Amino acid sequence: MSQNNIGAAYWFAFRGSALLVREEGPVRVPEAASPEELDLDPYPYKPVGSLDGRPCYAVDLDSDAEPPEGTVFRDLRGLFATIDEGLFRLAGRAVQILEFDRTHQFCGRCSARTVQGPDELSKRCTRCGTVYHPRLSPASIVLVRRGDDELLLARSPGFPKGMYSVLAGFVEPGESIEETISREVLEEVGVEVRNVRYFGSQPWPFPHSLMIGFTADYAGGEIEPQAGEIEDAGWYNIDALPDLPPRVSIARAMIDAFVAENGRDGSSRG
């Protein structure tokens, strides 16, 4: 992409997985006509979409880059609870595009250099011609319900203190999404499910997943958390839920939908 002045734009500048954001006020990325205007070296940048009618660009900075005055670097996962949903989606797209570019400088088949491929999101080997596209790892996420007012929630070791969520797991080779759900729920909490129904999906940039959401009904079994994977799990009544994931997550959307479906208002929960 040319380094010419391109007019007012939003800049998703990353130092590794840390995003450059405004130091004060709500989480926002810098706005400028070019990286140079932000006192950043003129690194190559890539288009990632638009926000509020303005173009957005991703910039991969050196590991020792210093934030310009009035900005700070914040880990994207750490921003998850406070960032606007539209901003989060673009930041997630930006960091994945940059990571793809960073990790595909050489061909995995013959080790030769790669160059920009025939489309914006691909790399082509200069020797054997292999074309690479950004990796996506599909993962299932499922809300298991028991009756009209109970759902299964669990804690993983990496969760913030006190937070519970629905179950999730990566799709393995040769598996359907439905098979993944049955396997993961049984492995993680010892419970069987039935009547699996699609809910929705969400890009998840940690590091390059696509979360595919479903609901399912409890079919049997006693909860037995998988050692090393699940710290605690249990059935929770919709009127007595623990701390939940932020609203920007598909997990929270699934929980809120179940609560609303059964005549409750979950808007007051964190």
Backbone as JSON, one array per atom type, in Angstrom:
{
  "sequence": "MSQNNIGAAYWFAFRGSALLVREEGPVRVPEAASPEELDLDPYPYKPVGSLDGRPCYAVDLDSDAEPPEGTVFRDLRGLFATIDEGLFRLAGRAVQILEFDRTHQFCGRCSARTVQGPDELSKRCTRCGTVYHPRLSPASIVLVRRGDDELLLARSPGFPKGMYSVLAGFVEPGESIEETISREVLEEVGVEVRNVRYFGSQPWPFPHSLMIGFTADYAGGEIEPQAGEIEDAGWYNIDALPDLPPRVSIARAMIDAFVAENGRDGSSRG",
  "N": [[0.85, -1.19, 0.0], [0.52, 2.19, -0.78], [2.36, 4.85, 0.76], [1.3, 7.35, 0.78], [-0.41, 10.37, 1.84], [-3.61, 9.72, 3.06], [-5.92, 10.86, 3.9], [-8.3, 11.41, 6.62], [-8.22, 8.74, 8.87], [-8.64, 5.68, 10.77], [-6.28, 4.11, 12.88], [-5.02, 1.0, 13.46], [-2.67, 0.14, 15.25], [-0.27, -2.16, 16.1], [1.85, -3.53, 18.57], [3.21, -6.35, 18.69], [0.79, -8.19, 20.31], [-0.37, -6.04, 21.45], [-2.4, -3.21, 21.36], [-2.39, 0.09, 20.09], [-3.87, 2.71, 21.75], [-5.99, 5.52, 22.65], [-5.01, 7.38, 25.51], [-6.69, 8.55, 27.38], [-10.2, 8.62, 28.31], [-12.96, 6.82, 26.65], [-12.16, 3.62, 25.12], [-10.37, 4.06, 22.26], [-8.92, 4.02, 18.99], [-6.06, 5.73, 17.49], [-6.58, 8.57, 15.32], [-5.71, 9.71, 12.17], [-4.0, 11.07, 9.26], [-1.9, 9.63, 8.32], [0.65, 7.21, 9.29], [2.97, 8.61, 9.94], [2.0, 11.06, 10.83], [1.23, 10.41, 13.33], [3.56, 10.25, 14.64], [4.82, 7.83, 14.23], [7.02, 5.43, 12.79], [7.11, 5.08, 9.21], [5.71, 2.43, 8.59], [4.77, -0.31, 6.43], [1.28, -0.58, 5.69], [-2.02, -2.05, 6.07], [-5.27, -2.34, 4.66], [-8.24, -2.72, 6.63], [-10.94, -2.38, 6.73], [-13.8, -0.31, 7.53], [-14.86, 2.29, 9.78], [-17.31, 4.16, 11.33], [-17.66, 5.48, 8.91], [-15.1, 6.01, 8.06], [-11.93, 5.03, 6.69], [-9.99, 2.19, 7.8], [-6.84, 1.08, 8.99], [-4.27, -1.36, 9.41], [-1.27, -1.61, 11.25], [1.91, -2.93, 11.71], [4.08, -2.75, 14.28], [7.5, -2.3, 15.44], [8.99, -4.3, 18.06], [10.06, -2.7, 20.02], [8.83, -0.28, 19.79], [7.74, 2.96, 20.77], [4.93, 4.44, 22.4], [3.18, 7.21, 20.96], [2.71, 10.57, 22.26], [0.0, 10.86, 24.48], [-1.11, 8.42, 23.98], [-1.3, 4.85, 24.59], [-0.02, 1.48, 24.79], [-2.09, -1.3, 24.86], [-2.92, -4.56, 25.82], [-4.82, -6.57, 23.66], [-6.61, -8.58, 24.49], [-6.91, -7.84, 27.14], [-8.4, -5.56, 26.82], [-10.88, -6.43, 26.26], [-13.2, -6.44, 27.9], [-14.03, -3.82, 27.94], [-14.06, -2.56, 25.48], [-15.66, -1.17, 22.58], [-18.03, -2.97, 20.56], [-17.93, -2.86, 17.69], [-15.42, -1.72, 17.29], [-13.84, -3.65, 18.5], [-14.21, -5.85, 16.78], [-12.96, -4.95, 14.41], [-10.38, -4.5, 15.36], [-9.72, -7.1, 16.02], [-9.73, -8.29, 13.49], [-7.66, -6.84, 12.33], [-5.36, -7.54, 13.9], [-5.15, -10.24, 13.3], [-4.65, -10.26, 10.54], [-2.18, -8.97, 10.48], [-0.66, -10.79, 11.97], [-0.77, -13.01, 10.29], [0.69, -12.02, 8.09], [3.14, -11.62, 9.35], [3.93, -14.2, 10.09], [4.16, -15.62, 7.75], [6.31, -15.14, 6.02], [7.97, -16.84, 4.76], [7.88, -19.83, 2.79], [6.13, -22.69, 3.86], [6.45, -25.12, 2.66], [8.72, -25.25, 0.92], [10.51, -23.4, 1.87], [11.24, -21.03, 0.61], [11.16, -17.46, -0.08], [8.12, -15.6, 0.39], [5.65, -13.67, -1.38], [3.27, -10.96, -1.82], [0.13, -12.36, -2.56], [-2.26, -13.37, -5.14], [-4.55, -12.08, -4.27], [-5.69, -9.71, -1.75], [-5.47, -10.86, 0.79], [-3.54, -13.01, 0.87], [-0.58, -15.05, 0.45], [2.1, -15.81, -1.74], [4.34, -18.33, -2.71], [7.59, -17.73, -3.95], [9.08, -19.65, -5.21], [7.9, -22.36, -5.4], [5.29, -21.74, -5.84], [3.14, -22.13, -4.1], [0.15, -21.05, -2.56], [-0.88, -19.21, 0.22], [-3.38, -18.64, 2.69], [-4.92, -16.66, 5.29], [-5.03, -18.33, 8.43], [-7.8, -19.96, 9.94], [-9.32, -21.17, 12.84], [-11.84, -23.24, 13.55], [-14.15, -23.26, 16.25], [-16.35, -24.73, 18.58], [-19.0, -23.42, 20.58], [-21.14, -23.7, 23.3], [-24.3, -23.39, 24.8], [-25.66, -25.11, 27.34], [-28.75, -26.19, 28.36], [-31.08, -26.82, 31.01], [-34.24, -27.62, 31.34], [-36.43, -24.76, 31.64], [-35.15, -22.8, 33.06], [-32.54, -23.19, 33.91], [-29.02, -23.25, 33.34], [-25.89, -24.55, 32.2], [-22.86, -23.65, 33.5], [-19.35, -22.89, 33.58], [-15.98, -22.68, 34.91], [-12.84, -21.9, 33.57], [-9.29, -22.3, 34.14], [-7.94, -19.97, 33.28], [-9.74, -17.86, 33.4], [-10.99, -14.6, 34.44], [-11.14, -13.78, 37.95], [-13.84, -15.26, 39.58], [-15.51, -15.36, 37.35], [-17.8, -17.05, 35.21], [-18.66, -19.13, 32.4], [-20.11, -20.36, 29.29], [-19.54, -23.58, 27.7], [-16.75, -24.47, 25.56], [-14.85, -25.53, 22.66], [-12.23, -26.67, 20.42], [-12.68, -27.69, 17.03], [-11.9, -30.9, 15.88], [-9.85, -32.67, 13.43], [-11.79, -34.27, 10.94], [-14.17, -34.14, 12.32], [-17.6, -33.17, 12.75], [-19.28, -30.07, 13.58], [-21.37, -30.59, 15.37], [-20.6, -33.06, 16.42], [-18.29, -32.27, 17.72], [-19.35, -30.67, 19.78], [-20.81, -32.55, 21.34], [-18.7, -34.24, 22.14], [-16.9, -32.44, 23.48], [-18.45, -31.39, 25.62], [-19.01, -33.72, 27.04], [-16.38, -34.56, 27.68], [-15.41, -32.37, 29.18], [-17.21, -31.83, 31.27], [-18.62, -34.16, 31.82], [-21.24, -34.56, 30.95], [-24.09, -35.42, 28.95], [-25.62, -34.34, 25.87], [-28.43, -33.23, 23.85], [-30.52, -32.44, 20.98], [-29.24, -30.29, 19.51], [-28.82, -26.96, 18.49], [-28.33, -24.35, 16.16], [-26.96, -21.15, 16.96], [-25.4, -18.74, 16.43], [-22.46, -16.92, 15.24], [-19.06, -15.81, 15.86], [-16.19, -13.92, 15.1], [-13.02, -14.56, 16.57], [-10.2, -13.38, 17.85], [-8.06, -14.78, 19.23], [-5.93, -17.09, 19.08], [-6.74, -16.99, 16.36], [-9.49, -17.71, 15.78], [-12.79, -18.94, 14.91], [-15.69, -18.62, 16.48], [-18.36, -20.74, 16.81], [-21.6, -20.8, 17.61], [-23.93, -22.68, 19.59], [-27.0, -23.94, 21.03], [-28.02, -26.4, 23.39], [-29.8, -29.21, 24.76], [-29.89, -30.64, 28.01], [-29.14, -34.06, 28.46], [-28.45, -36.06, 30.16], [-26.42, -37.48, 32.84], [-23.96, -36.76, 35.42], [-22.41, -33.82, 36.67], [-18.97, -33.59, 36.3], [-16.12, -32.05, 36.59], [-13.43, -31.69, 34.26], [-10.16, -32.46, 35.05], [-7.61, -30.04, 35.24], [-8.64, -28.63, 33.07], [-11.18, -27.59, 33.66], [-12.1, -25.68, 36.35], [-14.35, -25.44, 37.97], [-17.83, -26.23, 37.81], [-21.36, -26.0, 37.2], [-24.97, -26.17, 37.58], [-26.93, -23.35, 36.98], [-29.46, -21.2, 38.09], [-31.45, -18.91, 36.23], [-32.11, -16.7, 37.66], [-30.12, -16.38, 39.47], [-27.39, -15.92, 38.64], [-23.81, -16.19, 38.22], [-20.83, -14.04, 37.99], [-20.48, -12.95, 34.66], [-19.28, -13.34, 31.19], [-18.07, -10.47, 29.26], [-20.33, -8.25, 27.45], [-19.69, -8.05, 24.76], [-19.04, -10.52, 23.85], [-19.86, -13.67, 22.24], [-20.58, -15.67, 23.95], [-21.8, -14.33, 26.09], [-23.94, -13.21, 24.71], [-25.41, -15.49, 24.11], [-26.16, -16.37, 26.65], [-27.66, -14.17, 27.58], [-29.73, -14.23, 25.71], [-31.02, -16.62, 26.36], [-31.89, -16.04, 28.95], [-33.64, -13.87, 28.39], [-35.48, -15.16, 26.77], [-36.89, -16.58, 28.58], [-38.36, -14.81, 29.97], [-36.99, -13.0, 31.63], [-34.94, -10.2, 32.63], [-31.77, -9.51, 31.72], [-30.23, -7.25, 31.69], [-29.09, -5.84, 33.77], [-26.97, -7.2, 34.7], [-23.37, -7.68, 34.91]],
  "CA": [[0.0, 0.0, 0.0], [1.28, 3.44, -0.86], [2.46, 5.58, 2.0], [0.82, 8.72, 0.59], [-1.46, 10.85, 2.73], [-4.85, 9.1, 2.58], [-7.07, 11.49, 4.54], [-8.58, 10.96, 7.98], [-8.4, 7.3, 8.98], [-8.34, 5.09, 12.07], [-5.07, 3.3, 12.78], [-4.9, -0.13, 14.39], [-1.23, -0.08, 15.31], [0.01, -3.2, 17.07], [3.19, -3.95, 18.99], [2.83, -7.71, 19.06], [-0.67, -8.27, 20.48], [-0.8, -4.84, 22.16], [-2.99, -2.22, 20.46], [-2.2, 1.49, 20.44], [-5.16, 3.35, 21.99], [-5.95, 6.8, 23.35], [-4.75, 7.17, 26.93], [-7.82, 9.04, 28.18], [-11.54, 8.44, 27.78], [-13.31, 5.49, 26.14], [-11.14, 2.98, 24.29], [-10.4, 4.45, 20.86], [-7.61, 4.0, 18.33], [-5.73, 7.06, 16.98], [-7.09, 9.01, 14.04], [-4.71, 10.56, 11.49], [-3.93, 10.9, 7.8], [-0.8, 8.72, 8.0], [1.41, 6.84, 10.49], [3.92, 9.68, 10.27], [1.3, 12.09, 11.58], [1.15, 9.92, 14.71], [4.95, 10.09, 15.1], [5.24, 6.45, 14.07], [7.78, 5.2, 11.56], [6.18, 4.77, 8.1], [5.64, 1.01, 8.29], [3.7, -0.68, 5.49], [0.02, -0.8, 6.38], [-2.97, -2.86, 5.33], [-6.66, -1.97, 4.93], [-8.99, -3.72, 7.38], [-12.36, -2.08, 6.71], [-14.15, 1.07, 7.83], [-15.54, 2.53, 11.04], [-17.9, 5.5, 11.33], [-17.48, 6.07, 7.59], [-13.69, 6.31, 7.78], [-11.13, 3.83, 6.45], [-9.18, 1.69, 8.91], [-5.62, 0.43, 8.54], [-3.48, -2.09, 10.4], [0.16, -1.33, 11.18], [2.7, -3.82, 12.57], [5.2, -1.97, 14.78], [8.61, -3.02, 16.04], [8.75, -4.69, 19.45], [10.52, -1.65, 20.93], [8.18, 0.99, 19.44], [7.21, 3.73, 21.9], [3.64, 5.07, 22.07], [3.19, 8.66, 20.85], [2.1, 11.27, 23.39], [-1.45, 10.74, 24.59], [-1.53, 7.06, 23.65], [-0.64, 3.76, 25.32], [-0.24, 0.14, 24.25], [-2.89, -2.14, 25.75], [-3.14, -5.9, 25.28], [-6.17, -6.63, 23.11], [-7.46, -9.41, 25.35], [-7.21, -7.06, 28.33], [-9.41, -4.54, 26.48], [-12.1, -7.12, 25.85], [-14.36, -6.11, 28.72], [-14.38, -2.39, 27.89], [-14.01, -2.04, 24.12], [-16.87, -1.18, 21.77], [-18.09, -4.18, 19.75], [-17.44, -2.6, 16.33], [-13.98, -1.51, 17.38], [-13.24, -4.94, 18.81], [-14.21, -6.7, 15.58], [-11.94, -4.47, 13.49], [-9.08, -4.76, 15.98], [-9.47, -8.53, 15.86], [-9.37, -8.53, 12.09], [-6.34, -6.25, 12.09], [-4.27, -8.3, 14.52], [-4.99, -11.51, 12.6], [-4.0, -9.98, 9.25], [-0.77, -8.69, 10.76], [-0.02, -12.04, 12.39], [-0.6, -13.81, 9.08], [1.81, -11.46, 7.33], [4.36, -11.8, 10.15], [4.32, -15.61, 10.19], [4.21, -16.26, 6.44], [7.34, -14.53, 5.2], [8.64, -17.93, 4.04], [7.01, -20.94, 2.41], [6.21, -23.84, 4.73], [6.73, -26.32, 1.87], [10.08, -25.29, 0.36], [11.27, -22.41, 2.63], [11.57, -19.83, -0.16], [10.46, -16.24, 0.27], [6.79, -15.4, -0.15], [5.28, -12.3, -1.75], [1.83, -10.76, -1.84], [-0.51, -13.27, -3.48], [-3.16, -12.81, -6.16], [-5.55, -11.23, -3.63], [-5.15, -8.91, -0.64], [-5.22, -11.68, 1.97], [-2.85, -14.25, 0.55], [0.86, -15.01, 0.19], [2.49, -16.79, -2.75], [5.76, -18.7, -2.68], [8.3, -17.32, -5.16], [9.73, -20.8, -5.83], [7.0, -23.46, -5.77], [3.98, -21.19, -6.2], [2.09, -22.4, -3.13], [-0.55, -19.86, -2.09], [-1.34, -19.33, 1.59], [-4.39, -17.71, 3.16], [-4.93, -16.61, 6.77], [-5.56, -19.5, 9.1], [-8.92, -19.84, 10.85], [-9.53, -22.4, 13.6], [-13.23, -23.26, 14.02], [-14.38, -23.76, 17.6], [-17.76, -24.75, 18.99], [-19.33, -22.88, 21.9], [-22.49, -24.23, 23.47], [-25.07, -23.17, 26.02], [-26.44, -26.3, 27.69], [-29.89, -25.79, 29.19], [-31.86, -27.88, 31.67], [-35.53, -27.0, 31.56], [-36.6, -23.39, 31.18], [-34.54, -21.78, 33.91], [-31.2, -23.55, 34.36], [-28.0, -23.44, 32.32], [-24.62, -25.08, 32.67], [-21.75, -22.69, 33.42], [-18.11, -23.45, 34.1], [-14.81, -21.82, 35.01], [-11.53, -22.39, 33.16], [-8.25, -21.71, 34.99], [-7.5, -18.67, 32.82], [-10.78, -16.86, 33.49], [-10.91, -13.64, 35.55], [-11.66, -14.3, 39.21], [-15.28, -15.27, 39.78], [-16.29, -15.4, 36.12], [-18.22, -18.33, 34.65], [-19.15, -19.01, 31.03], [-20.55, -21.6, 28.65], [-18.43, -24.45, 27.31], [-16.26, -24.29, 24.19], [-13.72, -26.38, 22.31], [-11.85, -26.65, 19.02], [-13.07, -28.8, 16.15], [-10.78, -31.76, 15.51], [-9.95, -33.18, 12.06], [-12.77, -35.32, 10.7], [-15.36, -33.95, 13.14], [-18.59, -32.14, 12.49], [-19.47, -29.19, 14.73], [-22.25, -31.27, 16.31], [-19.79, -34.07, 17.11], [-17.4, -31.54, 18.64], [-20.13, -30.27, 20.94], [-21.07, -33.72, 22.18], [-17.42, -34.7, 22.72], [-16.33, -31.47, 24.41], [-19.27, -31.32, 26.82], [-18.8, -34.96, 27.79], [-15.02, -34.56, 28.2], [-15.12, -31.29, 30.12], [-18.05, -31.85, 32.48], [-19.25, -35.46, 32.03], [-22.67, -34.47, 30.69], [-24.52, -35.67, 27.59], [-26.57, -33.34, 25.37], [-29.25, -33.58, 22.69], [-31.25, -31.32, 20.38], [-28.27, -29.22, 19.26], [-29.4, -25.96, 17.6], [-27.41, -23.25, 15.83], [-27.28, -19.83, 17.54], [-24.72, -17.66, 15.71], [-21.01, -17.06, 15.23], [-18.3, -14.6, 16.18], [-14.73, -13.99, 14.95], [-12.36, -14.53, 17.88], [-8.79, -13.24, 17.45], [-7.14, -15.26, 20.25], [-5.29, -16.13, 18.18], [-7.34, -16.88, 15.02], [-10.6, -18.65, 15.83], [-14.16, -18.56, 14.59], [-16.56, -19.25, 17.46], [-19.64, -21.12, 16.21], [-22.4, -21.0, 18.8], [-25.11, -23.54, 19.58], [-27.63, -24.3, 22.29], [-28.32, -27.82, 23.46], [-30.55, -29.61, 25.95], [-29.3, -31.66, 28.88], [-29.68, -35.38, 28.18], [-28.11, -37.01, 31.21], [-25.08, -37.47, 33.4], [-23.65, -35.9, 36.55], [-21.28, -32.93, 36.39], [-17.65, -33.96, 36.81], [-15.16, -31.2, 35.87], [-12.21, -32.3, 33.76], [-8.99, -31.95, 35.76], [-6.69, -29.24, 34.43], [-9.37, -27.85, 32.08], [-12.33, -26.94, 34.27], [-11.94, -25.53, 37.8], [-15.63, -25.62, 38.64], [-18.97, -26.19, 36.9], [-22.6, -26.28, 37.89], [-26.22, -25.67, 37.03], [-27.27, -22.05, 37.56], [-30.77, -20.66, 37.78], [-31.31, -17.63, 35.54], [-32.28, -15.62, 38.64], [-28.98, -16.38, 40.4], [-26.22, -16.17, 37.81], [-22.54, -15.64, 38.7], [-20.24, -13.07, 37.07], [-20.55, -13.48, 33.3], [-18.38, -12.7, 30.23], [-18.51, -9.15, 28.77], [-21.42, -8.3, 26.47], [-19.19, -8.12, 23.4], [-18.77, -11.92, 23.52], [-20.99, -14.51, 21.85], [-20.99, -16.41, 25.14], [-22.76, -13.5, 26.82], [-25.14, -13.09, 23.88], [-26.18, -16.72, 24.26], [-26.74, -16.38, 27.99], [-28.7, -13.14, 27.64], [-30.86, -14.68, 24.9], [-31.73, -17.64, 27.14], [-32.57, -15.34, 30.04], [-34.75, -13.11, 27.83], [-36.47, -16.12, 26.26], [-37.67, -17.1, 29.69], [-39.07, -13.73, 30.64], [-36.2, -12.25, 32.59], [-34.15, -9.09, 32.09], [-30.39, -9.65, 32.15], [-29.49, -6.04, 31.37], [-28.41, -5.29, 34.93], [-25.8, -8.03, 35.03], [-22.14, -7.15, 34.32]],
  "C": [[0.88, 1.24, 0.0], [1.27, 4.16, 0.47], [2.0, 7.03, 1.85], [-0.23, 9.08, 1.64], [-2.81, 10.37, 2.2], [-6.08, 9.75, 3.19], [-7.32, 10.88, 5.91], [-8.91, 9.47, 8.0], [-8.14, 6.87, 10.41], [-7.19, 4.1, 11.9], [-5.04, 2.26, 13.89], [-3.44, -0.54, 14.39], [-0.93, -1.05, 16.44], [1.5, -3.35, 17.32], [3.01, -5.35, 19.56], [1.32, -7.81, 19.13], [-1.23, -7.05, 21.21], [-1.22, -3.76, 21.17], [-2.73, -0.81, 20.99], [-3.56, 2.17, 20.56], [-4.95, 4.7, 22.69], [-5.83, 6.55, 24.85], [-5.94, 7.55, 27.79], [-9.14, 8.74, 27.49], [-11.84, 7.02, 27.35], [-12.21, 4.94, 25.23], [-11.34, 3.36, 22.83], [-8.99, 4.34, 20.29], [-7.34, 5.39, 17.75], [-6.32, 7.31, 15.6], [-6.07, 9.96, 13.42], [-4.75, 10.29, 10.01], [-2.84, 9.92, 7.4], [-0.12, 8.31, 9.29], [2.38, 7.93, 10.92], [3.28, 10.77, 11.1], [1.15, 11.7, 13.05], [2.53, 9.76, 15.33], [5.38, 8.63, 15.14], [6.05, 6.33, 12.79], [6.82, 4.75, 10.47], [6.2, 3.3, 7.69], [4.6, 0.76, 7.2], [2.4, -0.95, 6.25], [-0.98, -1.46, 5.45], [-4.4, -2.42, 5.66], [-7.4, -3.09, 5.67], [-10.48, -3.43, 7.42], [-12.61, -0.61, 6.99], [-14.91, 1.13, 9.14], [-16.04, 3.96, 11.05], [-17.66, 6.22, 10.01], [-16.05, 6.41, 7.24], [-12.91, 5.01, 7.58], [-10.29, 3.47, 7.67], [-8.0, 0.91, 8.36], [-4.91, -0.23, 9.7], [-2.0, -1.83, 10.16], [0.87, -2.24, 12.17], [3.97, -3.07, 12.99], [6.31, -2.86, 15.34], [8.34, -3.29, 17.52], [9.19, -3.62, 20.45], [9.87, -0.29, 20.62], [7.58, 1.65, 20.68], [5.89, 4.39, 21.49], [3.79, 6.58, 21.95], [2.49, 9.29, 22.07], [0.58, 11.15, 23.34], [-1.99, 9.37, 24.25], [-0.76, 6.05, 24.51], [-0.87, 2.46, 24.55], [-1.0, -0.68, 25.29], [-3.11, -3.49, 25.07], [-4.6, -6.05, 24.85], [-7.09, -7.47, 23.98], [-7.84, -8.65, 26.62], [-8.25, -5.98, 28.1], [-10.8, -5.12, 26.27], [-13.33, -6.67, 26.61], [-14.85, -4.68, 28.53], [-14.48, -1.83, 26.48], [-15.37, -2.12, 23.43], [-16.85, -2.38, 20.81], [-17.55, -3.96, 18.33], [-15.94, -2.41, 16.3], [-13.25, -2.82, 17.65], [-13.15, -5.83, 17.58], [-13.13, -6.26, 14.59], [-10.54, -4.69, 14.06], [-8.72, -6.24, 15.85], [-9.08, -8.9, 14.44], [-7.96, -8.02, 11.81], [-5.22, -7.1, 12.65], [-4.07, -9.64, 13.83], [-4.32, -11.33, 11.23], [-2.52, -9.73, 9.45], [-0.02, -9.96, 11.16], [0.2, -12.96, 11.19], [0.59, -13.31, 8.27], [3.13, -11.74, 8.03], [4.86, -13.24, 10.12], [4.37, -16.34, 8.85], [5.16, -15.52, 5.49], [8.06, -15.56, 4.34], [7.66, -19.07, 3.83], [7.22, -22.12, 3.36], [6.53, -25.13, 3.99], [8.18, -26.37, 1.42], [11.01, -24.24, 0.97], [11.69, -21.18, 1.85], [10.75, -18.64, 0.33], [9.04, -16.23, -0.32], [6.6, -13.92, -0.5], [3.77, -12.18, -1.67], [1.2, -11.64, -2.92], [-1.47, -12.58, -4.43], [-4.33, -12.0, -5.57], [-4.95, -10.63, -2.37], [-4.76, -9.75, 0.57], [-4.62, -13.03, 1.61], [-1.36, -13.97, 0.35], [1.19, -16.11, -0.82], [3.98, -17.04, -2.67], [6.42, -18.34, -4.0], [8.99, -18.49, -5.86], [8.73, -21.85, -6.3], [5.58, -23.0, -6.09], [2.85, -21.47, -5.24], [1.48, -21.08, -2.64], [-1.11, -20.13, -0.69], [-2.4, -18.26, 1.88], [-4.39, -17.71, 4.69], [-5.62, -17.82, 7.36], [-6.76, -19.13, 9.97], [-9.15, -21.18, 11.52], [-10.96, -22.41, 14.13], [-13.34, -23.89, 15.41], [-15.87, -23.72, 17.9], [-17.89, -24.11, 20.37], [-20.8, -23.17, 22.12], [-23.07, -23.85, 24.84], [-25.93, -24.4, 26.25], [-27.51, -25.9, 28.7], [-30.57, -27.01, 29.8], [-33.2, -27.26, 32.08], [-35.54, -25.57, 31.05], [-35.84, -22.37, 32.0], [-33.16, -22.15, 34.45], [-30.26, -23.69, 33.16], [-26.7, -23.86, 32.97], [-23.52, -24.05, 32.44], [-20.53, -23.28, 34.09], [-17.02, -22.39, 34.13], [-13.58, -22.56, 34.48], [-10.47, -21.7, 34.0], [-7.83, -20.3, 34.58], [-8.53, -17.56, 32.92], [-10.48, -15.83, 34.58], [-11.59, -14.22, 36.79], [-13.18, -14.17, 39.28], [-16.12, -15.4, 38.53], [-16.57, -16.83, 35.65], [-18.75, -18.09, 33.23], [-19.65, -20.35, 30.53], [-19.32, -22.36, 28.16], [-18.03, -24.24, 25.85], [-15.09, -25.24, 23.95], [-13.47, -26.36, 20.81], [-12.34, -27.89, 18.28], [-11.83, -29.58, 15.76], [-10.95, -32.27, 14.08], [-10.94, -34.34, 11.96], [-14.06, -35.18, 11.49], [-16.32, -32.95, 12.53], [-18.68, -31.26, 13.73], [-20.31, -29.89, 15.8], [-21.49, -32.34, 17.1], [-18.83, -33.42, 18.1], [-18.13, -31.17, 19.92], [-20.36, -31.44, 21.89], [-19.8, -34.19, 22.88], [-16.92, -33.74, 23.79], [-17.14, -31.41, 25.71], [-19.06, -32.56, 27.68], [-17.42, -34.99, 28.42], [-14.86, -33.56, 29.34], [-15.95, -31.36, 31.39], [-18.82, -33.16, 32.69], [-20.73, -35.51, 31.74], [-22.96, -34.77, 29.22], [-25.59, -34.67, 27.18], [-27.35, -33.89, 24.17], [-29.86, -32.31, 22.12], [-30.35, -30.09, 20.19], [-28.83, -28.26, 18.2], [-28.43, -24.8, 17.39], [-27.89, -21.94, 16.43], [-26.69, -18.69, 16.72], [-23.22, -17.87, 15.78], [-20.34, -15.73, 15.52], [-16.82, -14.83, 15.87], [-14.08, -13.8, 16.31], [-10.85, -14.53, 17.66], [-7.77, -13.71, 18.48], [-6.8, -16.73, 20.04], [-6.0, -15.96, 16.83], [-8.51, -17.86, 14.9], [-11.87, -18.05, 15.24], [-15.04, -19.34, 15.56], [-17.93, -19.49, 16.83], [-20.55, -21.6, 17.33], [-23.65, -21.85, 18.59], [-25.74, -23.57, 20.97], [-27.94, -25.79, 22.23], [-29.06, -28.11, 24.76], [-29.8, -30.68, 26.71], [-29.97, -33.0, 28.61], [-29.34, -36.41, 29.25], [-26.68, -36.86, 31.71], [-24.94, -36.5, 34.56], [-22.41, -35.07, 36.24], [-20.02, -33.43, 37.09], [-16.6, -33.18, 36.04], [-13.88, -31.94, 35.48], [-10.99, -31.66, 34.42], [-8.06, -31.21, 34.8], [-7.37, -28.36, 33.4], [-10.48, -27.02, 32.7], [-12.12, -26.89, 35.79], [-13.23, -25.84, 38.55], [-16.73, -25.54, 37.58], [-20.22, -26.51, 37.67], [-23.8, -25.77, 37.12], [-26.6, -24.39, 37.75], [-28.66, -21.63, 37.12], [-30.6, -19.28, 37.18], [-31.54, -16.44, 36.47], [-31.12, -15.52, 39.61], [-27.69, -16.72, 39.65], [-24.96, -15.57, 38.43], [-22.06, -14.52, 37.78], [-20.11, -13.71, 35.69], [-19.54, -12.78, 32.39], [-18.92, -11.34, 29.78], [-19.53, -9.3, 27.64], [-20.93, -8.39, 25.03], [-19.0, -9.56, 22.93], [-20.02, -12.67, 23.1], [-21.47, -15.33, 23.03], [-22.05, -15.63, 25.91], [-24.05, -13.34, 26.03], [-26.03, -14.32, 24.02], [-26.88, -16.77, 25.62], [-27.89, -15.39, 28.08], [-29.94, -13.56, 26.85], [-31.69, -15.72, 25.65], [-32.52, -17.0, 28.28], [-33.8, -14.6, 29.51], [-35.87, -14.02, 27.34], [-37.39, -16.6, 27.36], [-38.19, -15.99, 30.61], [-38.3, -12.96, 31.68], [-35.45, -11.15, 31.86], [-32.74, -9.2, 32.62], [-29.58, -8.39, 31.98], [-28.7, -5.48, 32.55], [-27.16, -6.07, 35.3], [-24.58, -7.51, 34.28], [-21.77, -7.82, 33.04]]
}
